[in-house]
Amino acid sequence: HVHMLISFPPRKSAVDVIKALKGRSAFLFLQTHPEIRQKQYWGGHLWSSSYYLGSLGNMSKDVVERYVNDQKYNAYKK
């Protein structure tokens, strides 16, 4: 489960940005940790094919940054 606040140019589609993030991060992670690929965790995939994408809408960037940062601390409390 990952929360990210990212900005990208309007000419880029959100789907393409998500695919690029997932693809590149999976490539780098599995290159660094080949034992994960060898054990065939997650059906050979690092990421699931699903994602949720939301825009800031009428929220300020500060509010969203605070939410994302608070998730780190809430996860440790569980």
N, CA, C and O atoms as CSV, one atom per row, in Angstrom:
chain,resi,resn,atom,element,x,y,z
A,1,HIS,N,N,0.854,-1.158,0.000
A,1,HIS,CA,C,0.000,0.000,0.000
A,1,HIS,C,C,0.899,1.218,0.000
A,1,HIS,O,O,1.759,1.361,0.870
A,2,VAL,N,N,0.708,2.089,-0.960
A,2,VAL,CA,C,1.595,3.242,-1.137
A,2,VAL,C,C,0.760,4.498,-1.322
A,2,VAL,O,O,-0.205,4.505,-2.086
A,3,HIS,N,N,1.135,5.562,-0.618
A,3,HIS,CA,C,0.553,6.883,-0.842
A,3,HIS,C,C,1.622,7.758,-1.466
A,3,HIS,O,O,2.758,7.780,-0.992
A,4,MET,N,N,1.276,8.478,-2.520
A,4,MET,CA,C,2.212,9.404,-3.154
A,4,MET,C,C,1.475,10.668,-3.553
A,4,MET,O,O,0.306,10.631,-3.939
A,5,LEU,N,N,2.169,11.772,-3.454
A,5,LEU,CA,C,1.669,13.037,-3.974
A,5,LEU,C,C,2.614,13.416,-5.097
A,5,LEU,O,O,3.776,13.742,-4.855
A,6,ILE,N,N,2.117,13.374,-6.324
A,6,ILE,CA,C,2.981,13.653,-7.467
A,6,ILE,C,C,2.354,14.724,-8.347
A,6,ILE,O,O,1.145,14.949,-8.323
A,7,SER,N,N,3.191,15.361,-9.107
A,7,SER,CA,C,2.751,16.359,-10.071
A,7,SER,C,C,3.320,15.965,-11.423
A,7,SER,O,O,4.475,15.552,-11.523
A,8,PHE,N,N,2.513,16.094,-12.451
A,8,PHE,CA,C,2.995,15.795,-13.796
A,8,PHE,C,C,2.302,16.726,-14.783
A,8,PHE,O,O,1.219,17.240,-14.504
A,9,PRO,N,N,2.929,16.941,-15.936
A,9,PRO,CA,C,2.366,17.870,-16.923
A,9,PRO,C,C,1.010,17.393,-17.434
A,9,PRO,O,O,0.783,16.189,-17.555
A,10,PRO,N,N,0.113,18.320,-17.733
A,10,PRO,CA,C,-1.222,17.946,-18.208
A,10,PRO,C,C,-1.202,17.128,-19.503
A,10,PRO,O,O,-2.160,16.411,-19.788
A,11,ARG,N,N,-0.137,17.225,-20.280
A,11,ARG,CA,C,-0.074,16.463,-21.538
A,11,ARG,C,C,0.130,14.968,-21.294
A,11,ARG,O,O,-0.084,14.158,-22.196
A,12,LYS,N,N,0.542,14.596,-20.078
A,12,LYS,CA,C,0.717,13.185,-19.714
A,12,LYS,C,C,-0.596,12.654,-19.153
A,12,LYS,O,O,-1.256,13.326,-18.360
A,13,SER,N,N,-0.969,11.460,-19.562
A,13,SER,CA,C,-2.183,10.873,-18.987
A,13,SER,C,C,-1.832,10.227,-17.645
A,13,SER,O,O,-0.725,9.726,-17.451
A,14,ALA,N,N,-2.785,10.248,-16.740
A,14,ALA,CA,C,-2.568,9.655,-15.413
A,14,ALA,C,C,-2.232,8.174,-15.531
A,14,ALA,O,O,-1.375,7.675,-14.801
A,15,VAL,N,N,-2.890,7.474,-16.434
A,15,VAL,CA,C,-2.634,6.043,-16.620
A,15,VAL,C,C,-1.185,5.810,-17.035
A,15,VAL,O,O,-0.528,4.902,-16.525
A,16,ASP,N,N,-0.688,6.626,-17.958
A,16,ASP,CA,C,0.701,6.475,-18.406
A,16,ASP,C,C,1.691,6.760,-17.281
A,16,ASP,O,O,2.721,6.095,-17.174
A,17,VAL,N,N,1.381,7.745,-16.445
A,17,VAL,CA,C,2.260,8.071,-15.315
A,17,VAL,C,C,2.291,6.909,-14.326
A,17,VAL,O,O,3.364,6.522,-13.862
A,18,ILE,N,N,1.135,6.354,-14.001
A,18,ILE,CA,C,1.066,5.222,-13.068
A,18,ILE,C,C,1.813,4.016,-13.630
A,18,ILE,O,O,2.578,3.370,-12.914
A,19,LYS,N,N,1.592,3.713,-14.905
A,19,LYS,CA,C,2.295,2.587,-15.536
A,19,LYS,C,C,3.806,2.784,-15.478
A,19,LYS,O,O,4.550,1.846,-15.190
A,20,ALA,N,N,4.255,4.002,-15.753
A,20,ALA,CA,C,5.695,4.279,-15.728
A,20,ALA,C,C,6.259,4.123,-14.314
A,20,ALA,O,O,7.326,3.536,-14.133
A,21,LEU,N,N,5.547,4.648,-13.315
A,21,LEU,CA,C,6.000,4.521,-11.926
A,21,LEU,C,C,6.074,3.061,-11.495
A,21,LEU,O,O,7.073,2.625,-10.922
A,22,LYS,N,N,5.021,2.315,-11.771
A,22,LYS,CA,C,4.998,0.905,-11.379
A,22,LYS,C,C,6.045,0.100,-12.138
A,22,LYS,O,O,6.751,-0.722,-11.554
A,23,GLY,N,N,6.139,0.340,-13.430
A,23,GLY,CA,C,7.081,-0.422,-14.247
A,23,GLY,C,C,8.527,-0.182,-13.865
A,23,GLY,O,O,9.295,-1.127,-13.687
A,24,ARG,N,N,8.896,1.080,-13.738
A,24,ARG,CA,C,10.292,1.404,-13.419
A,24,ARG,C,C,10.649,0.971,-12.002
A,24,ARG,O,O,11.729,0.426,-11.777
A,25,SER,N,N,9.751,1.209,-11.044
A,25,SER,CA,C,10.060,0.823,-9.663
A,25,SER,C,C,10.160,-0.696,-9.531
A,25,SER,O,O,11.012,-1.195,-8.797
A,26,ALA,N,N,9.306,-1.430,-10.226
A,26,ALA,CA,C,9.382,-2.894,-10.190
A,26,ALA,C,C,10.684,-3.375,-10.805
A,26,ALA,O,O,11.338,-4.267,-10.265
A,27,PHE,N,N,11.062,-2.788,-11.930
A,27,PHE,CA,C,12.308,-3.171,-12.592
A,27,PHE,C,C,13.496,-2.955,-11.662
A,27,PHE,O,O,14.327,-3.847,-11.494
A,28,LEU,N,N,13.576,-1.764,-11.054
A,28,LEU,CA,C,14.708,-1.456,-10.172
A,28,LEU,C,C,14.711,-2.336,-8.925
A,28,LEU,O,O,15.763,-2.824,-8.513
A,29,PHE,N,N,13.538,-2.540,-8.323
A,29,PHE,CA,C,13.458,-3.363,-7.118
A,29,PHE,C,C,13.866,-4.801,-7.408
A,29,PHE,O,O,14.663,-5.385,-6.673
A,30,LEU,N,N,13.323,-5.369,-8.475
A,30,LEU,CA,C,13.618,-6.769,-8.791
A,30,LEU,C,C,15.043,-6.956,-9.289
A,30,LEU,O,O,15.611,-8.040,-9.156
A,31,GLN,N,N,15.620,-5.913,-9.857
A,31,GLN,CA,C,17.029,-5.974,-10.249
A,31,GLN,C,C,17.913,-6.001,-9.002
A,31,GLN,O,O,18.932,-6.691,-8.968
A,32,THR,N,N,17.520,-5.253,-7.996
A,32,THR,CA,C,18.264,-5.191,-6.738
A,32,THR,C,C,18.027,-6.429,-5.880
A,32,THR,O,O,18.915,-6.841,-5.133
A,33,HIS,N,N,16.846,-7.022,-5.978
A,33,HIS,CA,C,16.464,-8.181,-5.164
A,33,HIS,C,C,16.028,-9.340,-6.062
A,33,HIS,O,O,14.844,-9.672,-6.102
A,34,PRO,N,N,16.962,-9.958,-6.779
A,34,PRO,CA,C,16.585,-11.040,-7.704
A,34,PRO,C,C,15.959,-12.243,-7.003
A,34,PRO,O,O,15.241,-13.022,-7.631
A,35,GLU,N,N,16.224,-12.399,-5.715
A,35,GLU,CA,C,15.639,-13.529,-4.985
A,35,GLU,C,C,14.115,-13.446,-4.946
A,35,GLU,O,O,13.436,-14.470,-4.876
A,36,ILE,N,N,13.587,-12.247,-4.990
A,36,ILE,CA,C,12.129,-12.069,-5.005
A,36,ILE,C,C,11.563,-12.609,-6.318
A,36,ILE,O,O,10.562,-13.325,-6.318
A,37,ARG,N,N,12.198,-12.268,-7.422
A,37,ARG,CA,C,11.727,-12.748,-8.726
A,37,ARG,C,C,11.848,-14.268,-8.820
A,37,ARG,O,O,10.965,-14.930,-9.365
A,38,GLN,N,N,12.927,-14.812,-8.297
A,38,GLN,CA,C,13.160,-16.256,-8.370
A,38,GLN,C,C,12.098,-17.037,-7.610
A,38,GLN,O,O,11.737,-18.145,-8.008
A,39,LYS,N,N,11.600,-16.472,-6.526
A,39,LYS,CA,C,10.590,-17.173,-5.729
A,39,LYS,C,C,9.187,-16.991,-6.297
A,39,LYS,O,O,8.232,-17.595,-5.809
A,40,GLN,N,N,9.065,-16.162,-7.323
A,40,GLN,CA,C,7.784,-15.935,-8.002
A,40,GLN,C,C,6.679,-15.465,-7.057
A,40,GLN,O,O,5.540,-15.924,-7.145
A,41,TYR,N,N,7.021,-14.553,-6.158
A,41,TYR,CA,C,5.989,-13.935,-5.336
A,41,TYR,C,C,5.036,-13.159,-6.226
A,41,TYR,O,O,5.419,-12.694,-7.299
A,42,TRP,N,N,3.835,-13.024,-5.796
A,42,TRP,CA,C,2.823,-12.200,-6.454
A,42,TRP,C,C,2.644,-12.571,-7.923
A,42,TRP,O,O,2.386,-11.697,-8.751
A,43,GLY,N,N,2.774,-13.834,-8.253
A,43,GLY,CA,C,2.591,-14.256,-9.633
A,43,GLY,C,C,3.617,-13.663,-10.577
A,43,GLY,O,O,3.346,-13.502,-11.767
A,44,GLY,N,N,4.785,-13.339,-10.063
A,44,GLY,CA,C,5.838,-12.762,-10.893
A,44,GLY,C,C,5.741,-11.255,-11.061
A,44,GLY,O,O,6.529,-10.661,-11.797
A,45,HIS,N,N,4.782,-10.630,-10.384
A,45,HIS,CA,C,4.595,-9.181,-10.490
A,45,HIS,C,C,4.828,-8.530,-9.134
A,45,HIS,O,O,4.471,-9.089,-8.096
A,46,LEU,N,N,5.422,-7.361,-9.151
A,46,LEU,CA,C,5.636,-6.636,-7.902
A,46,LEU,C,C,4.380,-5.867,-7.503
A,46,LEU,O,O,4.029,-5.822,-6.324
A,47,TRP,N,N,3.713,-5.270,-8.463
A,47,TRP,CA,C,2.531,-4.451,-8.203
A,47,TRP,C,C,1.275,-5.152,-8.705
A,47,TRP,O,O,1.328,-5.915,-9.669
A,48,SER,N,N,0.151,-4.892,-8.051
A,48,SER,CA,C,-1.124,-5.352,-8.610
A,48,SER,C,C,-1.461,-4.446,-9.796
A,48,SER,O,O,-0.871,-3.377,-9.956
A,49,SER,N,N,-2.390,-4.869,-10.605
A,49,SER,CA,C,-2.745,-4.066,-11.776
A,49,SER,C,C,-3.668,-2.905,-11.413
A,49,SER,O,O,-3.903,-2.025,-12.241
A,50,SER,N,N,-4.188,-2.890,-10.199
A,50,SER,CA,C,-5.122,-1.835,-9.811
A,50,SER,C,C,-4.408,-0.656,-9.161
A,50,SER,O,O,-3.266,-0.766,-8.713
A,51,TYR,N,N,-5.100,0.460,-9.121
A,51,TYR,CA,C,-4.593,1.655,-8.454
A,51,TYR,C,C,-5.758,2.597,-8.210
A,51,TYR,O,O,-6.812,2.472,-8.833
A,52,TYR,N,N,-5.564,3.531,-7.307
A,52,TYR,CA,C,-6.535,4.596,-7.081
A,52,TYR,C,C,-5.822,5.899,-7.353
A,52,TYR,O,O,-4.679,6.091,-6.937
A,53,LEU,N,N,-6.485,6.783,-8.041
A,53,LEU,CA,C,-5.912,8.075,-8.365
A,53,LEU,C,C,-6.933,9.138,-8.023
A,53,LEU,O,O,-8.089,9.047,-8.436
A,54,GLY,N,N,-6.522,10.135,-7.281
A,54,GLY,CA,C,-7.394,11.256,-6.968
A,54,GLY,C,C,-6.664,12.551,-7.222
A,54,GLY,O,O,-5.437,12.607,-7.141
A,55,SER,N,N,-7.407,13.585,-7.527
A,55,SER,CA,C,-6.772,14.888,-7.728
A,55,SER,C,C,-6.984,15.737,-6.478
A,55,SER,O,O,-7.829,15.430,-5.637
A,56,LEU,N,N,-6.214,16.793,-6.375
A,56,LEU,CA,C,-6.337,17.654,-5.205
A,56,LEU,C,C,-7.699,18.320,-5.146
A,56,LEU,O,O,-8.203,18.599,-4.059
A,57,GLY,N,N,-8.294,18.575,-6.281
A,57,GLY,CA,C,-9.606,19.210,-6.287
A,57,GLY,C,C,-9.574,20.522,-5.534
A,57,GLY,O,O,-8.768,21.399,-5.845
A,58,ASN,N,N,-10.447,20.667,-4.540
A,58,ASN,CA,C,-10.486,21.916,-3.784
A,58,ASN,C,C,-9.648,21.851,-2.507
A,58,ASN,O,O,-9.721,22.755,-1.674
A,59,MET,N,N,-8.856,20.794,-2.348
A,59,MET,CA,C,-7.966,20.700,-1.189
A,59,MET,C,C,-6.632,21.345,-1.521
A,59,MET,O,O,-6.193,21.342,-2.671
A,60,SER,N,N,-6.004,21.889,-0.516
A,60,SER,CA,C,-4.683,22.467,-0.745
A,60,SER,C,C,-3.632,21.360,-0.750
A,60,SER,O,O,-3.833,20.280,-0.195
A,61,LYS,N,N,-2.528,21.657,-1.381
A,61,LYS,CA,C,-1.417,20.708,-1.418
A,61,LYS,C,C,-0.959,20.392,0.006
A,61,LYS,O,O,-0.609,19.249,0.299
A,62,ASP,N,N,-0.957,21.384,0.889
A,62,ASP,CA,C,-0.527,21.175,2.278
A,62,ASP,C,C,-1.401,20.146,2.996
A,62,ASP,O,O,-0.891,19.316,3.749
A,63,VAL,N,N,-2.702,20.194,2.768
A,63,VAL,CA,C,-3.620,19.247,3.404
A,63,VAL,C,C,-3.309,17.826,2.940
A,63,VAL,O,O,-3.268,16.900,3.751
A,64,VAL,N,N,-3.091,17.655,1.647
A,64,VAL,CA,C,-2.795,16.323,1.111
A,64,VAL,C,C,-1.433,15.843,1.595
A,64,VAL,O,O,-1.285,14.672,1.947
A,65,GLU,N,N,-0.438,16.725,1.619
A,65,GLU,CA,C,0.887,16.343,2.134
A,65,GLU,C,C,0.788,15.885,3.582
A,65,GLU,O,O,1.409,14.894,3.965
A,66,ARG,N,N,0.017,16.594,4.382
A,66,ARG,CA,C,-0.159,16.225,5.785
A,66,ARG,C,C,-0.815,14.846,5.893
A,66,ARG,O,O,-0.401,14.026,6.713
A,67,TYR,N,N,-1.831,14.592,5.072
A,67,TYR,CA,C,-2.497,13.287,5.072
A,67,TYR,C,C,-1.508,12.177,4.730
A,67,TYR,O,O,-1.439,11.169,5.433
A,68,VAL,N,N,-0.745,12.355,3.658
A,68,VAL,CA,C,0.218,11.333,3.239
A,68,VAL,C,C,1.248,11.105,4.332
A,68,VAL,O,O,1.564,9.958,4.651
A,69,ASN,N,N,1.778,12.172,4.912
A,69,ASN,CA,C,2.771,12.033,5.982
A,69,ASN,C,C,2.184,11.377,7.222
A,69,ASN,O,O,2.864,10.593,7.884
A,70,ASP,N,N,0.939,11.683,7.548
A,70,ASP,CA,C,0.299,11.073,8.719
A,70,ASP,C,C,0.119,9.571,8.543
A,70,ASP,O,O,0.092,8.837,9.531
A,71,GLN,N,N,-0.002,9.107,7.318
A,71,GLN,CA,C,-0.170,7.678,7.074
A,71,GLN,C,C,1.029,6.886,7.568
A,71,GLN,O,O,0.878,5.756,8.034
A,72,LYS,N,N,2.220,7.467,7.470
A,72,LYS,CA,C,3.425,6.789,7.970
A,72,LYS,C,C,3.286,6.499,9.453
A,72,LYS,O,O,3.566,5.393,9.915
A,73,TYR,N,N,2.853,7.502,10.186
A,73,TYR,CA,C,2.786,7.376,11.634
A,73,TYR,C,C,1.626,6.506,12.074
A,73,TYR,O,O,1.743,5.776,13.058
A,74,ASN,N,N,0.509,6.567,11.367
A,74,ASN,CA,C,-0.639,5.724,11.703
A,74,ASN,C,C,-0.335,4.255,11.449
A,74,ASN,O,O,-0.828,3.390,12.174
A,75,ALA,N,N,0.459,3.963,10.445
A,75,ALA,CA,C,0.819,2.572,10.140
A,75,ALA,C,C,1.655,1.974,11.263
A,75,ALA,O,O,1.520,0.790,11.573
A,76,TYR,N,N,2.516,2.779,11.872
A,76,TYR,CA,C,3.370,2.280,12.948
A,76,TYR,C,C,2.595,2.040,14.230
A,76,TYR,O,O,3.020,1.238,15.062
A,77,LYS,N,N,1.465,2.718,14.411
A,77,LYS,CA,C,0.669,2.573,15.630
A,77,LYS,C,C,-0.098,1.256,15.665
A,77,LYS,O,O,-0.472,0.785,16.738
A,78,LYS,N,N,-0.332,0.664,14.506
A,78,LYS,CA,C,-1.148,-0.567,14.434
A,78,LYS,C,C,-0.419,-1.754,14.980
A,78,LYS,O,O,-0.961,-2.860,14.992
